[in-house]
Amino acid sequence: MLRRDILQTFISAGTALTGITPALAEPPAEQPFDGETPRRIARELAQKSYSAPSTDLPKALNDMSYDEYRRIRFDPQRALWKNENLPFQLQAFHRGFLYRSRVDLFEVSNGKSRPIAYSPDLFIFQNVTRPDPADLGFAGFRLHAPINRPDYFDEVCAFLGASYFRAVGKDLLYGLSARGLSIRTGDAAGEEFPAFRTFWIEKPREGMNGITVHALLDSESATAAYRFFIKPGEDTVFDVESTVFPRVDIPTAGIAPLTSMFMFNANNRNRFDDYRPAVHDSDGLMMATGRGEQVWRPLANPRELQISVLGDINPRGFGLMQRARGFSDFDDLEARYERRPSLWVEPIGDWGEGAVHLVEIPTTTEIHDNIVAFWRPKDTLKAKGEYRYTYRLHWLPQHLGNGGLARLVSTASGNGWTQGARLFVLEAQGGKLADIPPDTELKAVVEAGGAKIANVVVHPNPETKGWRLNFEMTPGNSKLVELRAQLQNADGQPLSETWIYRWTA
């Protein structure tokens, strides 16, 4: 699975933006457009056989290296909507390197869509062969807005590669990504990667702090239509309306998929000879269940593929969080992992019965995304059907969820005091725990399937102004143990979110 940070330097080389000049001698034809247009096209396309997008490129673009691709950048003097006093501006990505598929871009204004015409004149080619002026098209695009200060247009989000996209909130850097749709993720038969084929970007209006992007997705198994209303800010929010049209029965669909990287932290750094205490874009999966429980699952970098399934009915939310927020947590002046966003998925309406799936893929390097989380409906998406999912994506430093519950902000483990046992140390902070006197006696409920739990201790941590939970787990002959823990008061009422963890031998 490819890591979008491979373009970090290229994407983040933000400069002041200006307006695209059409490359064609005659203005391209306009077509009527409304909010139903992408759905109508997707619905009609789903009735036809799949046709792969064009990947034909000149040899120099097709065979270029990562470093060569970085040297192709959009000319900052040619960006869309510059000098129009509008709140957003757009730059396009050139095709090449890993991004060979053509993506068509349209500007929408006054109920009409107009193609954004490709020309090599829109790009700067630094020590790279400039292609002939053919209609090569684009690989994707990015939007800029004054998110950090009012006089500068920072990059807010980018759509590039298959159905991947990512965004930042104020003072954050690119990290994990979202996707339009996933199919067969973690399946032994291999994953199918649906791809955005067309984008219609509505011209922003003066004084508005949001922009609407429509998209058409296509793959062998399905088509889909999307509407994104993007609102940058302290927390950047995407309101997403999606409609999926299966060509075939899809029992392995992933709705609102998230993709991130977890290499190591204090809990498993013994496998990595690295000066840094941790390397990850996200450190846990958080979930708010339909029955009101808040679950925290620390991430792992396993030796073998691991898939965890958290069943639920009408979930209230899930996401991949980056709870480590101090520079000393990573000690990396270049990557600055402490500034990577968390991403929370908030379903709008009832999603029915299904499960949040967490896929953890072994990795030995930080250039690969190895974590995927998504919602999978219990029922198969049937061919010729129509399935709508509406949700909100929050790109933000942290999502607290139920503010009355303490968060399990740290998980560590090592050899226990008892022979053959593992010692687990959990740190809880916030919520009602912050107001509990340190001499209060709390209890912890700790469960383990196929293992023995002993020496459970809960005590205050004056250094963090939180509470610490210690316990020993003896796995015996078990090669895999599912652990579960929660802090409670004397009456059995929860004081913390529910911690779950998969230990493997």
GUVOKOL-957646 format. One line per field, with one value per residue (C-alpha): residue number from 0; residue in three letters; x, y, z. Coordinates in pm, whole numbers, plus 50000, padded with zeros to 5 digits. Layout:
pos [NUM, ...]
code [ALA, ...]
east [X, ...]
north [Y, ...]
up [Z, ...]
# end
This chain:
pos [0, 1, 2, 3, 4, 5, 6, 7, 8, 9, 10, 11, 12, 13, 14, 15, 16, 17, 18, 19, 20, 21, 22, 23, 24, 25, 26, 27, 28, 29, 30, 31, 32, 33, 34, 35, 36, 37, 38, 39, 40, 41, 42, 43, 44, 45, 46, 47, 48, 49, 50, 51, 52, 53, 54, 55, 56, 57, 58, 59, 60, 61, 62, 63, 64, 65, 66, 67, 68, 69, 70, 71, 72, 73, 74, 75, 76, 77, 78, 79, 80, 81, 82, 83, 84, 85, 86, 87, 88, 89, 90, 91, 92, 93, 94, 95, 96, 97, 98, 99, 100, 101, 102, 103, 104, 105, 106, 107, 108, 109, 110, 111, 112, 113, 114, 115, 116, 117, 118, 119, 120, 121, 122, 123, 124, 125, 126, 127, 128, 129, 130, 131, 132, 133, 134, 135, 136, 137, 138, 139, 140, 141, 142, 143, 144, 145, 146, 147, 148, 149, 150, 151, 152, 153, 154, 155, 156, 157, 158, 159, 160, 161, 162, 163, 164, 165, 166, 167, 168, 169, 170, 171, 172, 173, 174, 175, 176, 177, 178, 179, 180, 181, 182, 183, 184, 185, 186, 187, 188, 189, 190, 191, 192, 193, 194, 195, 196, 197, 198, 199, 200, 201, 202, 203, 204, 205, 206, 207, 208, 209, 210, 211, 212, 213, 214, 215, 216, 217, 218, 219, 220, 221, 222, 223, 224, 225, 226, 227, 228, 229, 230, 231, 232, 233, 234, 235, 236, 237, 238, 239, 240, 241, 242, 243, 244, 245, 246, 247, 248, 249, 250, 251, 252, 253, 254, 255, 256, 257, 258, 259, 260, 261, 262, 263, 264, 265, 266, 267, 268, 269, 270, 271, 272, 273, 274, 275, 276, 277, 278, 279, 280, 281, 282, 283, 284, 285, 286, 287, 288, 289, 290, 291, 292, 293, 294, 295, 296, 297, 298, 299, 300, 301, 302, 303, 304, 305, 306, 307, 308, 309, 310, 311, 312, 313, 314, 315, 316, 317, 318, 319, 320, 321, 322, 323, 324, 325, 326, 327, 328, 329, 330, 331, 332, 333, 334, 335, 336, 337, 338, 339, 340, 341, 342, 343, 344, 345, 346, 347, 348, 349, 350, 351, 352, 353, 354, 355, 356, 357, 358, 359, 360, 361, 362, 363, 364, 365, 366, 367, 368, 369, 370, 371, 372, 373, 374, 375, 376, 377, 378, 379, 380, 381, 382, 383, 384, 385, 386, 387, 388, 389, 390, 391, 392, 393, 394, 395, 396, 397, 398, 399, 400, 401, 402, 403, 404, 405, 406, 407, 408, 409, 410, 411, 412, 413, 414, 415, 416, 417, 418, 419, 420, 421, 422, 423, 424, 425, 426, 427, 428, 429, 430, 431, 432, 433, 434, 435, 436, 437, 438, 439, 440, 441, 442, 443, 444, 445, 446, 447, 448, 449, 450, 451, 452, 453, 454, 455, 456, 457, 458, 459, 460, 461, 462, 463, 464, 465, 466, 467, 468, 469, 470, 471, 472, 473, 474, 475, 476, 477, 478, 479, 480, 481, 482, 483, 484, 485, 486, 487, 488, 489, 490, 491, 492, 493, 494, 495, 496, 497, 498, 499, 500, 501, 502, 503, 504]
code [MET, LEU, ARG, ARG, ASP, ILE, LEU, GLN, THR, PHE, ILE, SER, ALA, GLY, THR, ALA, LEU, THR, GLY, ILE, THR, PRO, ALA, LEU, ALA, GLU, PRO, PRO, ALA, GLU, GLN, PRO, PHE, ASP, GLY, GLU, THR, PRO, ARG, ARG, ILE, ALA, ARG, GLU, LEU, ALA, GLN, LYS, SER, TYR, SER, ALA, PRO, SER, THR, ASP, LEU, PRO, LYS, ALA, LEU, ASN, ASP, MET, SER, TYR, ASP, GLU, TYR, ARG, ARG, ILE, ARG, PHE, ASP, PRO, GLN, ARG, ALA, LEU, TRP, LYS, ASN, GLU, ASN, LEU, PRO, PHE, GLN, LEU, GLN, ALA, PHE, HIS, ARG, GLY, PHE, LEU, TYR, ARG, SER, ARG, VAL, ASP, LEU, PHE, GLU, VAL, SER, ASN, GLY, LYS, SER, ARG, PRO, ILE, ALA, TYR, SER, PRO, ASP, LEU, PHE, ILE, PHE, GLN, ASN, VAL, THR, ARG, PRO, ASP, PRO, ALA, ASP, LEU, GLY, PHE, ALA, GLY, PHE, ARG, LEU, HIS, ALA, PRO, ILE, ASN, ARG, PRO, ASP, TYR, PHE, ASP, GLU, VAL, CYS, ALA, PHE, LEU, GLY, ALA, SER, TYR, PHE, ARG, ALA, VAL, GLY, LYS, ASP, LEU, LEU, TYR, GLY, LEU, SER, ALA, ARG, GLY, LEU, SER, ILE, ARG, THR, GLY, ASP, ALA, ALA, GLY, GLU, GLU, PHE, PRO, ALA, PHE, ARG, THR, PHE, TRP, ILE, GLU, LYS, PRO, ARG, GLU, GLY, MET, ASN, GLY, ILE, THR, VAL, HIS, ALA, LEU, LEU, ASP, SER, GLU, SER, ALA, THR, ALA, ALA, TYR, ARG, PHE, PHE, ILE, LYS, PRO, GLY, GLU, ASP, THR, VAL, PHE, ASP, VAL, GLU, SER, THR, VAL, PHE, PRO, ARG, VAL, ASP, ILE, PRO, THR, ALA, GLY, ILE, ALA, PRO, LEU, THR, SER, MET, PHE, MET, PHE, ASN, ALA, ASN, ASN, ARG, ASN, ARG, PHE, ASP, ASP, TYR, ARG, PRO, ALA, VAL, HIS, ASP, SER, ASP, GLY, LEU, MET, MET, ALA, THR, GLY, ARG, GLY, GLU, GLN, VAL, TRP, ARG, PRO, LEU, ALA, ASN, PRO, ARG, GLU, LEU, GLN, ILE, SER, VAL, LEU, GLY, ASP, ILE, ASN, PRO, ARG, GLY, PHE, GLY, LEU, MET, GLN, ARG, ALA, ARG, GLY, PHE, SER, ASP, PHE, ASP, ASP, LEU, GLU, ALA, ARG, TYR, GLU, ARG, ARG, PRO, SER, LEU, TRP, VAL, GLU, PRO, ILE, GLY, ASP, TRP, GLY, GLU, GLY, ALA, VAL, HIS, LEU, VAL, GLU, ILE, PRO, THR, THR, THR, GLU, ILE, HIS, ASP, ASN, ILE, VAL, ALA, PHE, TRP, ARG, PRO, LYS, ASP, THR, LEU, LYS, ALA, LYS, GLY, GLU, TYR, ARG, TYR, THR, TYR, ARG, LEU, HIS, TRP, LEU, PRO, GLN, HIS, LEU, GLY, ASN, GLY, GLY, LEU, ALA, ARG, LEU, VAL, SER, THR, ALA, SER, GLY, ASN, GLY, TRP, THR, GLN, GLY, ALA, ARG, LEU, PHE, VAL, LEU, GLU, ALA, GLN, GLY, GLY, LYS, LEU, ALA, ASP, ILE, PRO, PRO, ASP, THR, GLU, LEU, LYS, ALA, VAL, VAL, GLU, ALA, GLY, GLY, ALA, LYS, ILE, ALA, ASN, VAL, VAL, VAL, HIS, PRO, ASN, PRO, GLU, THR, LYS, GLY, TRP, ARG, LEU, ASN, PHE, GLU, MET, THR, PRO, GLY, ASN, SER, LYS, LEU, VAL, GLU, LEU, ARG, ALA, GLN, LEU, GLN, ASN, ALA, ASP, GLY, GLN, PRO, LEU, SER, GLU, THR, TRP, ILE, TYR, ARG, TRP, THR, ALA]
east [50000, 50161, 50230, 50114, 50400, 50613, 50493, 50518, 50785, 50618, 50268, 50372, 50590, 50304, 50342, 50108, 49848, 49725, 49466, 49465, 49462, 49276, 49527, 49285, 49243, 48864, 48685, 48582, 48215, 47995, 47747, 47451, 47535, 47343, 47384, 47227, 47464, 47737, 47477, 47308, 47640, 47744, 47409, 47431, 47797, 47722, 47503, 47802, 48116, 48415, 48660, 48995, 49111, 49381, 49734, 49906, 50193, 50512, 50795, 50972, 50665, 50579, 50929, 51026, 51150, 51006, 51272, 51198, 50825, 50892, 51058, 50729, 50523, 50228, 50326, 50218, 50134, 49861, 49637, 49259, 49069, 49374, 49302, 48927, 48910, 48774, 48836, 48987, 49236, 49322, 49635, 49650, 49887, 50066, 50047, 50359, 50555, 50291, 50010, 49951, 49570, 49396, 49154, 48924, 48866, 48572, 48487, 48118, 47962, 47606, 47472, 47730, 48042, 48346, 48657, 48978, 49202, 49542, 49854, 50222, 50242, 50061, 50361, 50727, 50959, 51288, 51553, 51274, 51182, 50888, 50612, 50476, 50162, 49919, 49602, 49755, 49511, 49571, 49638, 49445, 49428, 49471, 49290, 49444, 49282, 49396, 49376, 49673, 49678, 49448, 49709, 49839, 49673, 49794, 49732, 49420, 49354, 49468, 49299, 49569, 49596, 49304, 49033, 49275, 49246, 49380, 49350, 49482, 49343, 49510, 49880, 49875, 50078, 49968, 49950, 49684, 49446, 49083, 48945, 48621, 48566, 48764, 48696, 48855, 49098, 49307, 49154, 49378, 49238, 49394, 49252, 49059, 49130, 48838, 48952, 48811, 48774, 48617, 48589, 48353, 48468, 48212, 48356, 48365, 48167, 48319, 48289, 48206, 48428, 48343, 48374, 48185, 48357, 48169, 48339, 48274, 48435, 48475, 48612, 48556, 48298, 48120, 48069, 47990, 47907, 48034, 47962, 48220, 48150, 48491, 48521, 48878, 48950, 49087, 48924, 48879, 48547, 48429, 48055, 48034, 47734, 47811, 47604, 47745, 47617, 47754, 47814, 47842, 47761, 48015, 48036, 48367, 48294, 48466, 48270, 48457, 48797, 49096, 49460, 49754, 50102, 50213, 50569, 50647, 50613, 50715, 50506, 50698, 51014, 51237, 51204, 51350, 51700, 51596, 51694, 51335, 51096, 50806, 50722, 50356, 50087, 49820, 49847, 49497, 49150, 48870, 48507, 48177, 47930, 47558, 47496, 47704, 48032, 48360, 48632, 49007, 49225, 49601, 49758, 50028, 50276, 50232, 50465, 50172, 49862, 49599, 49233, 49013, 48634, 48428, 48061, 47796, 47457, 47431, 47776, 47812, 48166, 48510, 48852, 49227, 49371, 49713, 49707, 50082, 50115, 50454, 50776, 50952, 50709, 50888, 51204, 51187, 51254, 51177, 50865, 50703, 50464, 50320, 50156, 49982, 49600, 49357, 49061, 48714, 48424, 48082, 47795, 47488, 47173, 47148, 47406, 47244, 47428, 47790, 48137, 48438, 48730, 49088, 49357, 49716, 49983, 50347, 50599, 50965, 50972, 50775, 50722, 50437, 50085, 50004, 49688, 49337, 49004, 48657, 48291, 48167, 47789, 47668, 47467, 47629, 47598, 47391, 47451, 47221, 47146, 47190, 47345, 47373, 47606, 47629, 47898, 48124, 48504, 48684, 49055, 49173, 49441, 49223, 48868, 48772, 48443, 48257, 48414, 48303, 48522, 48896, 49106, 49365, 49648, 49934, 49984, 50313, 50411, 50713, 50820, 50605, 50700, 50558, 50745, 50595, 50372, 50348, 50306, 50072, 50075, 49789, 49771, 49427, 49367, 49078, 48705, 48563, 48893, 49037, 48806, 48847, 49064, 49384, 49289, 48971, 48961, 48886, 48845, 48941, 48762, 49024, 48933, 49136, 49025, 49243, 49484, 49520, 49496, 49658, 49796, 49551, 49646, 49493, 49664, 49694, 49983, 50082, 50316, 50032, 49747, 49582, 49556, 49761, 49636, 49883, 49808, 49983, 49868, 49996, 49916, 50019, 50000, 49786, 49941, 49677, 49495, 49218, 49239, 48979, 48996, 48801, 48824, 48506, 48386, 48270, 47919, 48046, 47988, 48252, 48511, 48719, 48669, 48701, 49054, 49088, 49412, 49528, 49843, 50024, 50313]
north [50000, 50324, 50606, 50952, 51105, 51004, 51339, 51537, 51775, 51828, 51877, 52106, 52337, 52588, 52921, 53210, 53102, 53254, 53183, 52905, 53038, 52800, 52625, 52584, 52839, 52810, 52788, 52428, 52343, 52393, 52132, 52161, 52044, 51998, 51790, 51486, 51480, 51262, 51015, 50991, 50925, 50668, 50491, 50465, 50363, 50078, 49917, 49887, 49676, 49828, 50017, 50098, 50462, 50564, 50512, 50590, 50831, 50929, 50698, 50973, 51024, 50655, 50548, 50845, 50814, 50970, 51243, 51325, 51348, 51589, 51819, 51867, 52128, 52340, 52689, 52920, 53184, 52967, 52850, 52870, 53168, 53380, 53755, 53693, 53766, 53418, 53206, 52905, 52844, 52525, 52363, 52040, 51742, 51622, 51258, 51046, 50817, 50615, 50846, 50739, 50730, 51026, 51224, 51478, 51809, 52043, 52384, 52434, 52780, 52905, 52556, 52477, 52258, 52355, 52136, 52261, 52222, 52056, 52213, 52153, 52532, 52498, 52319, 52384, 52099, 52124, 51910, 51685, 51632, 51852, 51651, 51752, 51969, 51677, 51647, 51434, 51542, 51554, 51308, 51501, 51839, 52027, 52317, 52610, 52851, 53097, 52844, 52949, 53323, 53553, 53674, 53339, 53049, 52725, 52385, 52242, 51914, 51700, 51433, 51216, 50844, 50596, 50728, 50868, 51216, 51390, 51720, 51923, 52147, 52463, 52418, 52050, 51863, 51593, 51245, 50979, 50962, 50886, 50698, 50699, 50322, 50007, 49656, 49331, 49507, 49242, 48968, 48683, 48730, 49074, 49421, 49612, 49985, 50191, 50522, 50868, 50929, 51276, 51577, 51871, 52159, 52430, 52777, 52923, 53232, 53541, 53545, 53174, 52950, 52626, 52469, 52184, 51907, 51635, 51312, 51005, 50678, 50366, 50014, 49661, 49598, 49930, 50292, 50567, 50936, 51171, 51520, 51676, 52006, 52109, 52363, 52442, 52566, 52472, 52141, 52090, 51922, 51729, 51666, 51360, 51227, 50902, 50669, 50330, 50140, 49782, 49609, 49278, 49155, 49305, 49129, 49300, 49671, 49924, 50245, 50561, 50388, 50546, 50462, 50540, 50432, 50277, 50153, 50144, 50313, 50224, 49909, 49738, 49938, 49641, 49529, 49857, 49999, 50364, 50672, 50794, 50680, 50636, 50652, 50669, 50885, 50734, 50543, 50408, 50329, 50504, 50403, 50533, 50246, 50266, 50163, 50452, 50278, 50448, 50205, 50264, 50013, 50093, 50014, 49753, 49660, 49282, 49017, 48876, 49035, 49098, 49186, 49293, 49317, 49537, 49457, 49723, 49860, 50224, 50336, 50694, 50726, 50580, 50708, 50678, 50908, 51055, 51099, 51148, 51526, 51624, 51668, 51445, 51164, 51135, 51351, 51393, 51743, 51644, 51427, 51613, 51328, 51517, 51752, 51483, 51501, 51260, 51169, 51102, 50959, 51071, 50878, 51086, 50878, 50506, 50277, 49959, 49646, 49584, 49622, 49848, 49653, 49729, 49587, 49589, 49499, 49422, 49687, 49759, 50111, 50430, 50493, 50241, 50283, 49966, 50053, 50054, 50111, 50115, 50028, 49708, 49656, 49315, 49263, 49226, 49523, 49369, 49413, 49673, 49815, 50171, 50238, 50582, 50671, 51019, 51108, 51384, 51367, 51569, 51637, 51765, 51729, 51521, 51395, 51358, 51179, 51140, 51416, 51252, 50947, 50937, 50851, 50573, 50787, 50539, 50164, 49997, 49639, 49432, 49131, 49081, 49004, 48654, 48403, 48384, 48688, 49017, 49339, 49599, 49962, 50191, 50566, 50729, 51104, 51348, 51308, 51260, 51112, 51463, 51551, 51232, 51269, 51060, 50862, 50732, 50359, 50280, 49942, 49805, 49538, 49345, 49051, 48824, 48544, 48234, 48390, 48454, 48805, 48882, 49166, 49432, 49766, 50113, 50417, 50793, 50925, 51266, 51333, 51327, 51421, 51105, 50742, 50434, 50077, 49788, 49421, 49098, 48869, 48513, 48369, 48010, 47826, 48093, 48256, 48530, 48697, 48957, 49193, 49433, 49682, 49970, 50187, 50209, 50367, 50167, 50144, 49990, 50303, 50357, 50627, 50555, 50445, 50074, 49967, 49666, 49514, 49213, 49049, 48803, 48578]
up [50000, 49886, 50121, 50017, 50217, 49918, 49780, 50104, 49987, 49651, 49787, 50070, 49862, 49880, 49707, 49634, 49381, 49058, 48782, 48523, 48170, 47936, 47712, 47422, 47144, 47176, 47513, 47587, 47563, 47867, 47986, 48226, 48579, 48902, 49217, 49055, 48758, 48918, 49052, 48715, 48541, 48804, 48783, 48404, 48414, 48657, 48390, 48158, 48167, 48340, 48123, 48284, 48272, 48030, 48157, 47825, 47883, 47706, 47815, 48010, 48231, 48255, 48368, 48583, 48940, 49254, 49250, 48887, 48956, 49241, 48991, 48805, 48982, 48896, 48787, 49071, 48813, 48657, 48945, 48927, 49081, 49155, 49159, 49190, 49565, 49633, 49946, 49759, 49480, 49292, 49151, 48951, 48964, 48652, 48547, 48587, 48823, 49017, 48908, 48549, 48536, 48383, 48601, 48436, 48614, 48560, 48703, 48785, 48777, 48727, 48663, 48394, 48398, 48195, 48148, 48304, 48002, 48030, 47887, 47969, 48001, 48333, 48484, 48556, 48453, 48641, 48470, 48343, 47977, 47893, 47718, 47383, 47405, 47384, 47593, 47868, 48137, 48510, 48794, 49061, 49231, 49556, 49718, 49904, 50150, 50421, 50704, 50921, 50855, 50656, 50407, 50280, 50099, 50260, 50111, 50276, 50095, 49802, 49590, 49430, 49355, 49323, 49559, 49819, 49963, 50270, 50451, 50742, 51011, 51134, 51224, 51121, 50859, 50618, 50769, 50731, 50433, 50363, 50064, 49874, 49889, 49963, 49836, 49964, 50197, 50373, 50156, 50043, 49692, 49676, 49718, 49454, 49444, 49311, 49163, 49117, 48745, 48732, 48963, 48933, 49153, 49220, 49186, 49538, 49623, 49776, 50154, 50190, 50404, 50225, 49881, 49713, 49518, 49330, 49222, 49009, 49124, 48912, 48950, 48827, 49099, 49144, 49053, 49302, 49320, 49593, 49712, 49945, 50120, 50252, 50533, 50647, 50998, 51337, 51254, 50880, 50811, 50504, 50478, 50254, 50061, 49881, 49664, 49564, 49258, 49259, 48927, 49111, 49460, 49704, 50043, 50127, 50086, 50310, 50375, 50480, 50475, 50652, 50583, 50809, 50922, 51251, 51275, 51649, 51987, 52342, 52333, 52050, 51980, 52067, 51702, 51568, 51611, 51591, 51793, 51800, 52075, 51828, 51458, 51356, 51198, 51423, 51749, 51803, 51675, 51862, 51828, 51967, 51951, 51891, 52252, 52387, 52470, 52383, 52277, 52244, 52058, 52050, 51713, 51656, 51388, 51389, 51252, 51051, 50902, 51171, 51118, 51410, 51376, 51610, 51550, 51608, 51508, 51397, 51514, 51632, 51502, 51454, 51359, 51370, 51635, 51701, 52080, 52118, 52077, 52221, 52024, 52278, 52188, 51851, 51858, 51480, 51347, 50987, 51007, 51300, 51370, 51667, 51414, 51207, 51218, 51374, 51154, 51295, 51092, 51213, 51046, 50962, 50995, 51065, 50905, 51033, 51140, 51052, 51196, 51207, 51061, 51162, 50933, 51061, 50806, 50899, 50794, 50858, 50714, 50766, 50393, 50374, 50503, 50695, 50889, 50743, 50922, 50767, 50822, 50659, 50637, 50752, 50435, 50096, 49861, 49583, 49212, 49052, 49397, 49521, 49863, 50023, 50308, 50453, 50701, 50829, 50835, 51103, 51042, 51378, 51647, 51878, 51910, 52276, 52228, 52559, 52767, 53092, 53033, 53091, 52786, 52788, 52655, 52689, 52669, 52759, 52830, 52928, 53128, 53435, 53792, 53758, 53543, 53194, 53252, 53061, 53257, 53109, 53222, 53111, 53173, 53202, 53195, 53184, 53224, 53571, 53689, 53701, 53991, 54195, 54510, 54494, 54806, 54639, 54583, 54218, 54059, 53722, 53525, 53323, 53101, 52878, 52651, 52695, 52947, 53320, 53471, 53807, 54021, 53905, 54064, 54018, 54168, 54098, 53889, 54032, 53738, 53485, 53721, 53597, 53707, 53626, 53581, 53609, 53554, 53461, 53182, 53161, 52816, 52886, 52554, 52385, 52080, 52065, 52353, 52332, 52631, 52765, 53054, 53203, 53514, 53722, 54044, 54344, 54197, 53874, 53664, 53392, 53455, 53146, 52790, 52723, 52633, 52403, 52281, 52085, 52220, 51994, 52083]
# end
